[in-house]
Amino acid sequence: MLNLSARYVGERYSNYTNTESVGGYTVWNAYIDLGGAAFGEGLLRYVRLRFNVDNLFDRDYLGTINPVVSGPATYRPGPDRTWQVTLSVAL
């Protein structure tokens, strides 16, 4: 199974008076599941392999905004492209 998903976050205000804002962004994620019956009839049918990629296009974006009562907000960037591989066996 192959999956492609997108998450869109629109423009956000970065202070309590709504006078400063940051632009929106879209982050794409994908995964592919391999295994089960696709591996055949033997013991391999109990094996599953999954590949995940988060932030597929390695987009730079502000993941977290922490507004403060006075002064500028603090920001944390969103994570870079992240890969994961999972191997599972279910008997």
PyMOL Python script that loads the backbone (N, CA, C, O; Angstrom):
from pymol import cmd

cmd.read_pdbstr("""\
ATOM      1  N   MET A   1       0.838  -1.164   0.000  1.00  0.00           N
ATOM      2  CA  MET A   1       0.000   0.000   0.000  1.00  0.00           C
ATOM      3  C   MET A   1       0.893   1.242   0.000  1.00  0.00           C
ATOM      4  O   MET A   1       1.878   1.305   0.737  1.00  0.00           O
ATOM      5  N   LEU A   2       0.554   2.198  -0.807  1.00  0.00           N
ATOM      6  CA  LEU A   2       1.270   3.465  -0.899  1.00  0.00           C
ATOM      7  C   LEU A   2       0.336   4.570  -0.442  1.00  0.00           C
ATOM      8  O   LEU A   2      -0.833   4.593  -0.826  1.00  0.00           O
ATOM      9  N   ASN A   3       0.842   5.491   0.376  1.00  0.00           N
ATOM     10  CA  ASN A   3       0.029   6.594   0.874  1.00  0.00           C
ATOM     11  C   ASN A   3       0.804   7.891   0.735  1.00  0.00           C
ATOM     12  O   ASN A   3       1.995   7.951   1.042  1.00  0.00           O
ATOM     13  N   LEU A   4       0.124   8.926   0.270  1.00  0.00           N
ATOM     14  CA  LEU A   4       0.685  10.273   0.175  1.00  0.00           C
ATOM     15  C   LEU A   4      -0.318  11.212   0.830  1.00  0.00           C
ATOM     16  O   LEU A   4      -1.496  11.213   0.472  1.00  0.00           O
ATOM     17  N   SER A   5       0.144  12.012   1.791  1.00  0.00           N
ATOM     18  CA  SER A   5      -0.759  12.921   2.488  1.00  0.00           C
ATOM     19  C   SER A   5      -0.116  14.299   2.601  1.00  0.00           C
ATOM     20  O   SER A   5       1.106  14.440   2.558  1.00  0.00           O
ATOM     21  N   ALA A   6      -0.964  15.300   2.745  1.00  0.00           N
ATOM     22  CA  ALA A   6      -0.495  16.683   2.890  1.00  0.00           C
ATOM     23  C   ALA A   6      -1.196  17.324   4.078  1.00  0.00           C
ATOM     24  O   ALA A   6      -2.356  17.033   4.369  1.00  0.00           O
ATOM     25  N   ARG A   7      -0.471  18.196   4.753  1.00  0.00           N
ATOM     26  CA  ARG A   7      -1.053  18.978   5.846  1.00  0.00           C
ATOM     27  C   ARG A   7      -0.830  20.452   5.521  1.00  0.00           C
ATOM     28  O   ARG A   7       0.305  20.889   5.332  1.00  0.00           O
ATOM     29  N   TYR A   8      -1.912  21.207   5.458  1.00  0.00           N
ATOM     30  CA  TYR A   8      -1.825  22.637   5.170  1.00  0.00           C
ATOM     31  C   TYR A   8      -2.154  23.406   6.446  1.00  0.00           C
ATOM     32  O   TYR A   8      -3.147  23.126   7.116  1.00  0.00           O
ATOM     33  N   VAL A   9      -1.308  24.377   6.769  1.00  0.00           N
ATOM     34  CA  VAL A   9      -1.560  25.293   7.876  1.00  0.00           C
ATOM     35  C   VAL A   9      -1.534  26.692   7.290  1.00  0.00           C
ATOM     36  O   VAL A   9      -0.537  27.098   6.695  1.00  0.00           O
ATOM     37  N   GLY A  10      -2.625  27.433   7.454  1.00  0.00           N
ATOM     38  CA  GLY A  10      -2.729  28.777   6.897  1.00  0.00           C
ATOM     39  C   GLY A  10      -1.952  29.806   7.703  1.00  0.00           C
ATOM     40  O   GLY A  10      -1.270  29.475   8.673  1.00  0.00           O
ATOM     41  N   GLU A  11      -2.068  31.039   7.289  1.00  0.00           N
ATOM     42  CA  GLU A  11      -1.409  32.145   7.978  1.00  0.00           C
ATOM     43  C   GLU A  11      -1.801  32.144   9.456  1.00  0.00           C
ATOM     44  O   GLU A  11      -2.962  31.919   9.798  1.00  0.00           O
ATOM     45  N   ARG A  12      -0.816  32.399  10.331  1.00  0.00           N
ATOM     46  CA  ARG A  12      -1.068  32.420  11.772  1.00  0.00           C
ATOM     47  C   ARG A  12      -0.545  33.719  12.363  1.00  0.00           C
ATOM     48  O   ARG A  12       0.469  34.260  11.924  1.00  0.00           O
ATOM     49  N   TYR A  13      -1.265  34.209  13.375  1.00  0.00           N
ATOM     50  CA  TYR A  13      -0.797  35.386  14.100  1.00  0.00           C
ATOM     51  C   TYR A  13       0.210  34.959  15.151  1.00  0.00           C
ATOM     52  O   TYR A  13       0.103  33.884  15.741  1.00  0.00           O
ATOM     53  N   SER A  14       1.198  35.830  15.375  1.00  0.00           N
ATOM     54  CA  SER A  14       2.265  35.478  16.308  1.00  0.00           C
ATOM     55  C   SER A  14       2.251  36.321  17.584  1.00  0.00           C
ATOM     56  O   SER A  14       3.178  36.250  18.391  1.00  0.00           O
ATOM     57  N   ASN A  15       1.196  37.118  17.763  1.00  0.00           N
ATOM     58  CA  ASN A  15       1.071  37.867  19.017  1.00  0.00           C
ATOM     59  C   ASN A  15      -0.406  37.943  19.408  1.00  0.00           C
ATOM     60  O   ASN A  15      -1.290  37.613  18.618  1.00  0.00           O
ATOM     61  N   TYR A  16      -0.648  38.378  20.624  1.00  0.00           N
ATOM     62  CA  TYR A  16      -2.019  38.395  21.148  1.00  0.00           C
ATOM     63  C   TYR A  16      -2.881  39.513  20.577  1.00  0.00           C
ATOM     64  O   TYR A  16      -4.106  39.459  20.686  1.00  0.00           O
ATOM     65  N   THR A  17      -2.266  40.527  19.972  1.00  0.00           N
ATOM     66  CA  THR A  17      -3.041  41.624  19.394  1.00  0.00           C
ATOM     67  C   THR A  17      -3.281  41.433  17.891  1.00  0.00           C
ATOM     68  O   THR A  17      -3.873  42.294  17.240  1.00  0.00           O
ATOM     69  N   ASN A  18      -2.822  40.308  17.350  1.00  0.00           N
ATOM     70  CA  ASN A  18      -3.024  39.960  15.941  1.00  0.00           C
ATOM     71  C   ASN A  18      -2.492  41.026  14.978  1.00  0.00           C
ATOM     72  O   ASN A  18      -3.137  41.360  13.984  1.00  0.00           O
ATOM     73  N   THR A  19      -1.307  41.550  15.292  1.00  0.00           N
ATOM     74  CA  THR A  19      -0.693  42.544  14.410  1.00  0.00           C
ATOM     75  C   THR A  19       0.507  41.987  13.660  1.00  0.00           C
ATOM     76  O   THR A  19       0.972  42.608  12.703  1.00  0.00           O
ATOM     77  N   GLU A  20       1.017  40.839  14.068  1.00  0.00           N
ATOM     78  CA  GLU A  20       2.125  40.180  13.369  1.00  0.00           C
ATOM     79  C   GLU A  20       1.659  38.792  12.955  1.00  0.00           C
ATOM     80  O   GLU A  20       0.948  38.111  13.694  1.00  0.00           O
ATOM     81  N   SER A  21       2.075  38.387  11.757  1.00  0.00           N
ATOM     82  CA  SER A  21       1.663  37.049  11.307  1.00  0.00           C
ATOM     83  C   SER A  21       2.795  36.378  10.536  1.00  0.00           C
ATOM     84  O   SER A  21       3.730  37.030  10.072  1.00  0.00           O
ATOM     85  N   VAL A  22       2.683  35.077  10.414  1.00  0.00           N
ATOM     86  CA  VAL A  22       3.605  34.295   9.592  1.00  0.00           C
ATOM     87  C   VAL A  22       2.771  33.570   8.545  1.00  0.00           C
ATOM     88  O   VAL A  22       1.610  33.229   8.772  1.00  0.00           O
ATOM     89  N   GLY A  23       3.388  33.347   7.401  1.00  0.00           N
ATOM     90  CA  GLY A  23       2.682  32.733   6.284  1.00  0.00           C
ATOM     91  C   GLY A  23       2.348  31.269   6.521  1.00  0.00           C
ATOM     92  O   GLY A  23       2.865  30.636   7.442  1.00  0.00           O
ATOM     93  N   GLY A  24       1.484  30.753   5.682  1.00  0.00           N
ATOM     94  CA  GLY A  24       1.084  29.355   5.768  1.00  0.00           C
ATOM     95  C   GLY A  24       2.092  28.438   5.088  1.00  0.00           C
ATOM     96  O   GLY A  24       3.044  28.900   4.458  1.00  0.00           O
ATOM     97  N   TYR A  25       1.875  27.150   5.220  1.00  0.00           N
ATOM     98  CA  TYR A  25       2.765  26.170   4.602  1.00  0.00           C
ATOM     99  C   TYR A  25       2.011  24.862   4.387  1.00  0.00           C
ATOM    100  O   TYR A  25       0.963  24.623   4.987  1.00  0.00           O
ATOM    101  N   THR A  26       2.564  24.031   3.527  1.00  0.00           N
ATOM    102  CA  THR A  26       2.063  22.679   3.297  1.00  0.00           C
ATOM    103  C   THR A  26       3.229  21.713   3.453  1.00  0.00           C
ATOM    104  O   THR A  26       4.299  21.924   2.883  1.00  0.00           O
ATOM    105  N   VAL A  27       3.022  20.666   4.217  1.00  0.00           N
ATOM    106  CA  VAL A  27       4.030  19.623   4.413  1.00  0.00           C
ATOM    107  C   VAL A  27       3.464  18.315   3.880  1.00  0.00           C
ATOM    108  O   VAL A  27       2.339  17.939   4.208  1.00  0.00           O
ATOM    109  N   TRP A  28       4.247  17.622   3.055  1.00  0.00           N
ATOM    110  CA  TRP A  28       3.843  16.352   2.448  1.00  0.00           C
ATOM    111  C   TRP A  28       4.548  15.199   3.147  1.00  0.00           C
ATOM    112  O   TRP A  28       5.731  15.289   3.478  1.00  0.00           O
ATOM    113  N   ASN A  29       3.816  14.119   3.367  1.00  0.00           N
ATOM    114  CA  ASN A  29       4.343  12.897   3.979  1.00  0.00           C
ATOM    115  C   ASN A  29       3.967  11.716   3.092  1.00  0.00           C
ATOM    116  O   ASN A  29       2.973  11.767   2.368  1.00  0.00           O
ATOM    117  N   ALA A  30       4.760  10.659   3.148  1.00  0.00           N
ATOM    118  CA  ALA A  30       4.474   9.470   2.344  1.00  0.00           C
ATOM    119  C   ALA A  30       4.921   8.228   3.092  1.00  0.00           C
ATOM    120  O   ALA A  30       5.843   8.265   3.906  1.00  0.00           O
ATOM    121  N   TYR A  31       4.243   7.125   2.795  1.00  0.00           N
ATOM    122  CA  TYR A  31       4.723   5.839   3.287  1.00  0.00           C
ATOM    123  C   TYR A  31       4.321   4.739   2.326  1.00  0.00           C
ATOM    124  O   TYR A  31       3.385   4.879   1.539  1.00  0.00           O
ATOM    125  N   ILE A  32       5.053   3.643   2.413  1.00  0.00           N
ATOM    126  CA  ILE A  32       4.729   2.453   1.635  1.00  0.00           C
ATOM    127  C   ILE A  32       4.809   1.260   2.581  1.00  0.00           C
ATOM    128  O   ILE A  32       5.777   1.100   3.324  1.00  0.00           O
ATOM    129  N   ASP A  33       3.779   0.432   2.539  1.00  0.00           N
ATOM    130  CA  ASP A  33       3.711  -0.797   3.326  1.00  0.00           C
ATOM    131  C   ASP A  33       3.942  -1.977   2.402  1.00  0.00           C
ATOM    132  O   ASP A  33       3.285  -2.100   1.368  1.00  0.00           O
ATOM    133  N   LEU A  34       4.860  -2.834   2.766  1.00  0.00           N
ATOM    134  CA  LEU A  34       5.123  -4.051   2.008  1.00  0.00           C
ATOM    135  C   LEU A  34       4.975  -5.228   2.949  1.00  0.00           C
ATOM    136  O   LEU A  34       5.306  -5.126   4.130  1.00  0.00           O
ATOM    137  N   GLY A  35       4.489  -6.325   2.446  1.00  0.00           N
ATOM    138  CA  GLY A  35       4.439  -7.516   3.273  1.00  0.00           C
ATOM    139  C   GLY A  35       3.119  -8.227   3.215  1.00  0.00           C
ATOM    140  O   GLY A  35       2.281  -7.959   2.355  1.00  0.00           O
ATOM    141  N   GLY A  36       2.946  -9.145   4.153  1.00  0.00           N
ATOM    142  CA  GLY A  36       1.741  -9.946   4.197  1.00  0.00           C
ATOM    143  C   GLY A  36       1.676 -10.888   3.017  1.00  0.00           C
ATOM    144  O   GLY A  36       2.670 -11.525   2.669  1.00  0.00           O
ATOM    145  N   ALA A  37       0.524 -10.979   2.405  1.00  0.00           N
ATOM    146  CA  ALA A  37       0.311 -11.891   1.282  1.00  0.00           C
ATOM    147  C   ALA A  37       1.206 -11.557   0.092  1.00  0.00           C
ATOM    148  O   ALA A  37       1.507 -12.436  -0.716  1.00  0.00           O
ATOM    149  N   ALA A  38       1.630 -10.318  -0.028  1.00  0.00           N
ATOM    150  CA  ALA A  38       2.490  -9.928  -1.152  1.00  0.00           C
ATOM    151  C   ALA A  38       3.842 -10.641  -1.095  1.00  0.00           C
ATOM    152  O   ALA A  38       4.515 -10.760  -2.120  1.00  0.00           O
ATOM    153  N   PHE A  39       4.252 -11.118   0.090  1.00  0.00           N
ATOM    154  CA  PHE A  39       5.526 -11.819   0.237  1.00  0.00           C
ATOM    155  C   PHE A  39       5.418 -13.306  -0.038  1.00  0.00           C
ATOM    156  O   PHE A  39       6.433 -14.003  -0.039  1.00  0.00           O
ATOM    157  N   GLY A  40       4.220 -13.810  -0.270  1.00  0.00           N
ATOM    158  CA  GLY A  40       4.069 -15.226  -0.611  1.00  0.00           C
ATOM    159  C   GLY A  40       3.387 -16.027   0.478  1.00  0.00           C
ATOM    160  O   GLY A  40       2.717 -15.480   1.353  1.00  0.00           O
ATOM    161  N   GLU A  41       3.569 -17.320   0.405  1.00  0.00           N
ATOM    162  CA  GLU A  41       2.852 -18.243   1.283  1.00  0.00           C
ATOM    163  C   GLU A  41       3.656 -18.743   2.472  1.00  0.00           C
ATOM    164  O   GLU A  41       3.062 -19.207   3.445  1.00  0.00           O
ATOM    165  N   GLY A  42       4.959 -18.669   2.436  1.00  0.00           N
ATOM    166  CA  GLY A  42       5.786 -19.218   3.513  1.00  0.00           C
ATOM    167  C   GLY A  42       5.767 -18.335   4.749  1.00  0.00           C
ATOM    168  O   GLY A  42       4.828 -17.576   4.990  1.00  0.00           O
ATOM    169  N   LEU A  43       6.828 -18.460   5.517  1.00  0.00           N
ATOM    170  CA  LEU A  43       6.947 -17.658   6.735  1.00  0.00           C
ATOM    171  C   LEU A  43       7.003 -16.162   6.444  1.00  0.00           C
ATOM    172  O   LEU A  43       6.671 -15.354   7.311  1.00  0.00           O
ATOM    173  N   LEU A  44       7.415 -15.785   5.248  1.00  0.00           N
ATOM    174  CA  LEU A  44       7.506 -14.360   4.905  1.00  0.00           C
ATOM    175  C   LEU A  44       6.150 -13.665   4.919  1.00  0.00           C
ATOM    176  O   LEU A  44       6.090 -12.438   5.008  1.00  0.00           O
ATOM    177  N   ARG A  45       5.069 -14.419   4.833  1.00  0.00           N
ATOM    178  CA  ARG A  45       3.746 -13.772   4.840  1.00  0.00           C
ATOM    179  C   ARG A  45       3.463 -13.091   6.176  1.00  0.00           C
ATOM    180  O   ARG A  45       2.559 -12.260   6.265  1.00  0.00           O
ATOM    181  N   TYR A  46       4.230 -13.437   7.224  1.00  0.00           N
ATOM    182  CA  TYR A  46       4.051 -12.827   8.540  1.00  0.00           C
ATOM    183  C   TYR A  46       4.918 -11.579   8.724  1.00  0.00           C
ATOM    184  O   TYR A  46       4.866 -10.927   9.767  1.00  0.00           O
ATOM    185  N   VAL A  47       5.695 -11.262   7.727  1.00  0.00           N
ATOM    186  CA  VAL A  47       6.628 -10.134   7.805  1.00  0.00           C
ATOM    187  C   VAL A  47       6.022  -8.920   7.110  1.00  0.00           C
ATOM    188  O   VAL A  47       5.435  -9.031   6.034  1.00  0.00           O
ATOM    189  N   ARG A  48       6.176  -7.750   7.752  1.00  0.00           N
ATOM    190  CA  ARG A  48       5.730  -6.485   7.154  1.00  0.00           C
ATOM    191  C   ARG A  48       6.893  -5.496   7.229  1.00  0.00           C
ATOM    192  O   ARG A  48       7.622  -5.437   8.219  1.00  0.00           O
ATOM    193  N   LEU A  49       7.042  -4.735   6.171  1.00  0.00           N
ATOM    194  CA  LEU A  49       8.091  -3.730   6.085  1.00  0.00           C
ATOM    195  C   LEU A  49       7.433  -2.416   5.695  1.00  0.00           C
ATOM    196  O   LEU A  49       6.651  -2.365   4.746  1.00  0.00           O
ATOM    197  N   ARG A  50       7.749  -1.358   6.424  1.00  0.00           N
ATOM    198  CA  ARG A  50       7.144  -0.046   6.149  1.00  0.00           C
ATOM    199  C   ARG A  50       8.235   1.011   6.073  1.00  0.00           C
ATOM    200  O   ARG A  50       9.129   1.061   6.918  1.00  0.00           O
ATOM    201  N   PHE A  51       8.150   1.854   5.051  1.00  0.00           N
ATOM    202  CA  PHE A  51       9.045   2.997   4.871  1.00  0.00           C
ATOM    203  C   PHE A  51       8.221   4.271   4.987  1.00  0.00           C
ATOM    204  O   PHE A  51       7.251   4.450   4.250  1.00  0.00           O
ATOM    205  N   ASN A  52       8.600   5.164   5.910  1.00  0.00           N
ATOM    206  CA  ASN A  52       7.931   6.459   6.094  1.00  0.00           C
ATOM    207  C   ASN A  52       8.894   7.580   5.729  1.00  0.00           C
ATOM    208  O   ASN A  52      10.092   7.499   6.001  1.00  0.00           O
ATOM    209  N   VAL A  53       8.360   8.619   5.115  1.00  0.00           N
ATOM    210  CA  VAL A  53       9.115   9.851   4.900  1.00  0.00           C
ATOM    211  C   VAL A  53       8.208  11.003   5.328  1.00  0.00           C
ATOM    212  O   VAL A  53       7.154  11.226   4.732  1.00  0.00           O
ATOM    213  N   ASP A  54       8.620  11.725   6.353  1.00  0.00           N
ATOM    214  CA  ASP A  54       7.898  12.919   6.793  1.00  0.00           C
ATOM    215  C   ASP A  54       8.611  14.143   6.243  1.00  0.00           C
ATOM    216  O   ASP A  54       9.839  14.163   6.159  1.00  0.00           O
ATOM    217  N   ASN A  55       7.848  15.164   5.867  1.00  0.00           N
ATOM    218  CA  ASN A  55       8.377  16.371   5.223  1.00  0.00           C
ATOM    219  C   ASN A  55       9.128  15.969   3.949  1.00  0.00           C
ATOM    220  O   ASN A  55      10.313  16.254   3.782  1.00  0.00           O
ATOM    221  N   LEU A  56       8.409  15.311   3.079  1.00  0.00           N
ATOM    222  CA  LEU A  56       8.950  14.697   1.865  1.00  0.00           C
ATOM    223  C   LEU A  56       9.813  15.649   1.035  1.00  0.00           C
ATOM    224  O   LEU A  56      10.856  15.243   0.523  1.00  0.00           O
ATOM    225  N   PHE A  57       9.399  16.896   0.898  1.00  0.00           N
ATOM    226  CA  PHE A  57      10.122  17.862   0.069  1.00  0.00           C
ATOM    227  C   PHE A  57      11.066  18.749   0.881  1.00  0.00           C
ATOM    228  O   PHE A  57      11.558  19.757   0.373  1.00  0.00           O
ATOM    229  N   ASP A  58      11.321  18.380   2.137  1.00  0.00           N
ATOM    230  CA  ASP A  58      12.271  19.073   3.020  1.00  0.00           C
ATOM    231  C   ASP A  58      11.966  20.565   3.122  1.00  0.00           C
ATOM    232  O   ASP A  58      12.862  21.400   2.997  1.00  0.00           O
ATOM    233  N   ARG A  59      10.722  20.882   3.344  1.00  0.00           N
ATOM    234  CA  ARG A  59      10.257  22.267   3.434  1.00  0.00           C
ATOM    235  C   ARG A  59      10.690  22.901   4.754  1.00  0.00           C
ATOM    236  O   ARG A  59      10.606  22.268   5.807  1.00  0.00           O
ATOM    237  N   ASP A  60      11.150  24.145   4.699  1.00  0.00           N
ATOM    238  CA  ASP A  60      11.445  24.915   5.911  1.00  0.00           C
ATOM    239  C   ASP A  60      10.169  25.627   6.335  1.00  0.00           C
ATOM    240  O   ASP A  60       9.530  26.301   5.527  1.00  0.00           O
ATOM    241  N   TYR A  61       9.800  25.478   7.597  1.00  0.00           N
ATOM    242  CA  TYR A  61       8.586  26.137   8.084  1.00  0.00           C
ATOM    243  C   TYR A  61       8.689  26.324   9.595  1.00  0.00           C
ATOM    244  O   TYR A  61       9.499  25.678  10.259  1.00  0.00           O
ATOM    245  N   LEU A  62       7.861  27.213  10.122  1.00  0.00           N
ATOM    246  CA  LEU A  62       7.821  27.444  11.558  1.00  0.00           C
ATOM    247  C   LEU A  62       6.768  26.514  12.145  1.00  0.00           C
ATOM    248  O   LEU A  62       5.571  26.697  11.924  1.00  0.00           O
ATOM    249  N   GLY A  63       7.220  25.528  12.884  1.00  0.00           N
ATOM    250  CA  GLY A  63       6.311  24.539  13.433  1.00  0.00           C
ATOM    251  C   GLY A  63       5.584  25.005  14.677  1.00  0.00           C
ATOM    252  O   GLY A  63       4.430  24.637  14.896  1.00  0.00           O
ATOM    253  N   THR A  64       6.251  25.817  15.503  1.00  0.00           N
ATOM    254  CA  THR A  64       5.661  26.264  16.763  1.00  0.00           C
ATOM    255  C   THR A  64       5.879  27.759  16.935  1.00  0.00           C
ATOM    256  O   THR A  64       6.974  28.274  16.711  1.00  0.00           O
ATOM    257  N   ILE A  65       4.821  28.442  17.333  1.00  0.00           N
ATOM    258  CA  ILE A  65       4.900  29.866  17.671  1.00  0.00           C
ATOM    259  C   ILE A  65       4.491  30.005  19.130  1.00  0.00           C
ATOM    260  O   ILE A  65       3.429  29.527  19.531  1.00  0.00           O
ATOM    261  N   ASN A  66       5.335  30.661  19.923  1.00  0.00           N
ATOM    262  CA  ASN A  66       5.032  30.906  21.335  1.00  0.00           C
ATOM    263  C   ASN A  66       4.886  32.403  21.555  1.00  0.00           C
ATOM    264  O   ASN A  66       5.885  33.091  21.766  1.00  0.00           O
ATOM    265  N   PRO A  67       3.664  32.922  21.510  1.00  0.00           N
ATOM    266  CA  PRO A  67       3.484  34.360  21.732  1.00  0.00           C
ATOM    267  C   PRO A  67       3.747  34.717  23.191  1.00  0.00           C
ATOM    268  O   PRO A  67       3.546  33.902  24.091  1.00  0.00           O
ATOM    269  N   VAL A  68       4.190  35.926  23.402  1.00  0.00           N
ATOM    270  CA  VAL A  68       4.412  36.437  24.757  1.00  0.00           C
ATOM    271  C   VAL A  68       3.566  37.689  24.933  1.00  0.00           C
ATOM    272  O   VAL A  68       3.127  38.291  23.954  1.00  0.00           O
ATOM    273  N   VAL A  69       3.340  38.078  26.182  1.00  0.00           N
ATOM    274  CA  VAL A  69       2.479  39.232  26.457  1.00  0.00           C
ATOM    275  C   VAL A  69       3.101  40.511  25.919  1.00  0.00           C
ATOM    276  O   VAL A  69       2.398  41.332  25.330  1.00  0.00           O
ATOM    277  N   SER A  70       4.406  40.698  26.106  1.00  0.00           N
ATOM    278  CA  SER A  70       5.064  41.886  25.563  1.00  0.00           C
ATOM    279  C   SER A  70       6.343  41.450  24.862  1.00  0.00           C
ATOM    280  O   SER A  70       7.072  40.590  25.359  1.00  0.00           O
ATOM    281  N   GLY A  71       6.605  42.034  23.731  1.00  0.00           N
ATOM    282  CA  GLY A  71       7.805  41.693  22.973  1.00  0.00           C
ATOM    283  C   GLY A  71       7.506  40.698  21.867  1.00  0.00           C
ATOM    284  O   GLY A  71       6.366  40.266  21.692  1.00  0.00           O
ATOM    285  N   PRO A  72       8.538  40.343  21.126  1.00  0.00           N
ATOM    286  CA  PRO A  72       8.340  39.437  19.999  1.00  0.00           C
ATOM    287  C   PRO A  72       8.142  37.981  20.465  1.00  0.00           C
ATOM    288  O   PRO A  72       8.617  37.574  21.525  1.00  0.00           O
ATOM    289  N   ALA A  73       7.437  37.235  19.645  1.00  0.00           N
ATOM    290  CA  ALA A  73       7.204  35.821  19.929  1.00  0.00           C
ATOM    291  C   ALA A  73       8.484  35.028  19.716  1.00  0.00           C
ATOM    292  O   ALA A  73       9.428  35.507  19.089  1.00  0.00           O
ATOM    293  N   THR A  74       8.504  33.813  20.244  1.00  0.00           N
ATOM    294  CA  THR A  74       9.601  32.894  19.957  1.00  0.00           C
ATOM    295  C   THR A  74       9.076  31.815  19.004  1.00  0.00           C
ATOM    296  O   THR A  74       7.895  31.467  19.024  1.00  0.00           O
ATOM    297  N   TYR A  75       9.970  31.304  18.183  1.00  0.00           N
ATOM    298  CA  TYR A  75       9.582  30.350  17.149  1.00  0.00           C
ATOM    299  C   TYR A  75      10.462  29.113  17.217  1.00  0.00           C
ATOM    300  O   TYR A  75      11.614  29.176  17.645  1.00  0.00           O
ATOM    301  N   ARG A  76       9.901  27.984  16.787  1.00  0.00           N
ATOM    302  CA  ARG A  76      10.687  26.760  16.622  1.00  0.00           C
ATOM    303  C   ARG A  76      10.444  26.246  15.207  1.00  0.00           C
ATOM    304  O   ARG A  76       9.300  26.163  14.759  1.00  0.00           O
ATOM    305  N   PRO A  77      11.501  25.908  14.519  1.00  0.00           N
ATOM    306  CA  PRO A  77      11.312  25.399  13.161  1.00  0.00           C
ATOM    307  C   PRO A  77      10.703  24.001  13.183  1.00  0.00           C
ATOM    308  O   PRO A  77      10.865  23.253  14.148  1.00  0.00           O
ATOM    309  N   GLY A  78      10.000  23.662  12.104  1.00  0.00           N
ATOM    310  CA  GLY A  78       9.501  22.305  11.941  1.00  0.00           C
ATOM    311  C   GLY A  78      10.651  21.380  11.601  1.00  0.00           C
ATOM    312  O   GLY A  78      11.695  21.840  11.138  1.00  0.00           O
ATOM    313  N   PRO A  79      10.482  20.084  11.819  1.00  0.00           N
ATOM    314  CA  PRO A  79      11.573  19.141  11.550  1.00  0.00           C
ATOM    315  C   PRO A  79      11.903  19.019  10.066  1.00  0.00           C
ATOM    316  O   PRO A  79      11.031  19.173   9.211  1.00  0.00           O
ATOM    317  N   ASP A  80      13.159  18.742   9.776  1.00  0.00           N
ATOM    318  CA  ASP A  80      13.604  18.482   8.409  1.00  0.00           C
ATOM    319  C   ASP A  80      13.005  17.155   7.926  1.00  0.00           C
ATOM    320  O   ASP A  80      12.266  16.491   8.654  1.00  0.00           O
ATOM    321  N   ARG A  81      13.333  16.792   6.712  1.00  0.00           N
ATOM    322  CA  ARG A  81      12.885  15.487   6.192  1.00  0.00           C
ATOM    323  C   ARG A  81      13.352  14.394   7.136  1.00  0.00           C
ATOM    324  O   ARG A  81      14.509  14.374   7.556  1.00  0.00           O
ATOM    325  N   THR A  82      12.446  13.485   7.465  1.00  0.00           N
ATOM    326  CA  THR A  82      12.722  12.403   8.396  1.00  0.00           C
ATOM    327  C   THR A  82      12.334  11.076   7.752  1.00  0.00           C
ATOM    328  O   THR A  82      11.249  10.942   7.187  1.00  0.00           O
ATOM    329  N   TRP A  83      13.234  10.099   7.843  1.00  0.00           N
ATOM    330  CA  TRP A  83      12.997   8.759   7.299  1.00  0.00           C
ATOM    331  C   TRP A  83      12.850   7.777   8.451  1.00  0.00           C
ATOM    332  O   TRP A  83      13.544   7.887   9.462  1.00  0.00           O
ATOM    333  N   GLN A  84      11.945   6.817   8.296  1.00  0.00           N
ATOM    334  CA  GLN A  84      11.819   5.730   9.261  1.00  0.00           C
ATOM    335  C   GLN A  84      11.587   4.437   8.492  1.00  0.00           C
ATOM    336  O   GLN A  84      10.915   4.419   7.461  1.00  0.00           O
ATOM    337  N   VAL A  85      12.148   3.371   9.008  1.00  0.00           N
ATOM    338  CA  VAL A  85      11.919   2.025   8.456  1.00  0.00           C
ATOM    339  C   VAL A  85      11.487   1.143   9.619  1.00  0.00           C
ATOM    340  O   VAL A  85      12.132   1.122  10.668  1.00  0.00           O
ATOM    341  N   THR A  86      10.389   0.415   9.423  1.00  0.00           N
ATOM    342  CA  THR A  86       9.882  -0.470  10.458  1.00  0.00           C
ATOM    343  C   THR A  86       9.752  -1.883   9.887  1.00  0.00           C
ATOM    344  O   THR A  86       9.175  -2.087   8.819  1.00  0.00           O
ATOM    345  N   LEU A  87      10.295  -2.838  10.611  1.00  0.00           N
ATOM    346  CA  LEU A  87      10.158  -4.248  10.267  1.00  0.00           C
ATOM    347  C   LEU A  87       9.381  -4.910  11.386  1.00  0.00           C
ATOM    348  O   LEU A  87       9.789  -4.827  12.545  1.00  0.00           O
ATOM    349  N   SER A  88       8.277  -5.563  11.075  1.00  0.00           N
ATOM    350  CA  SER A  88       7.495  -6.243  12.100  1.00  0.00           C
ATOM    351  C   SER A  88       7.183  -7.661  11.662  1.00  0.00           C
ATOM    352  O   SER A  88       7.044  -7.947  10.473  1.00  0.00           O
ATOM    353  N   VAL A  89       7.076  -8.538  12.642  1.00  0.00           N
ATOM    354  CA  VAL A  89       6.734  -9.936  12.404  1.00  0.00           C
ATOM    355  C   VAL A  89       5.607 -10.299  13.351  1.00  0.00           C
ATOM    356  O   VAL A  89       5.729 -10.118  14.563  1.00  0.00           O
ATOM    357  N   ALA A  90       4.523 -10.803  12.814  1.00  0.00           N
ATOM    358  CA  ALA A  90       3.377 -11.229  13.614  1.00  0.00           C
ATOM    359  C   ALA A  90       3.079 -12.688  13.308  1.00  0.00           C
ATOM    360  O   ALA A  90       2.636 -13.013  12.207  1.00  0.00           O
ATOM    361  N   LEU A  91       3.316 -13.561  14.262  1.00  0.00           N
ATOM    362  CA  LEU A  91       3.063 -14.988  14.063  1.00  0.00           C
ATOM    363  C   LEU A  91       1.706 -15.392  14.560  1.00  0.00           C
ATOM    364  O   LEU A  91       1.338 -16.563  14.465  1.00  0.00           O
TER     365      LEU A  91
END
""", "prot")
cmd.dss("prot")
cmd.show_as("cartoon", "prot")
cmd.util.cbc("prot")
cmd.orient("prot")
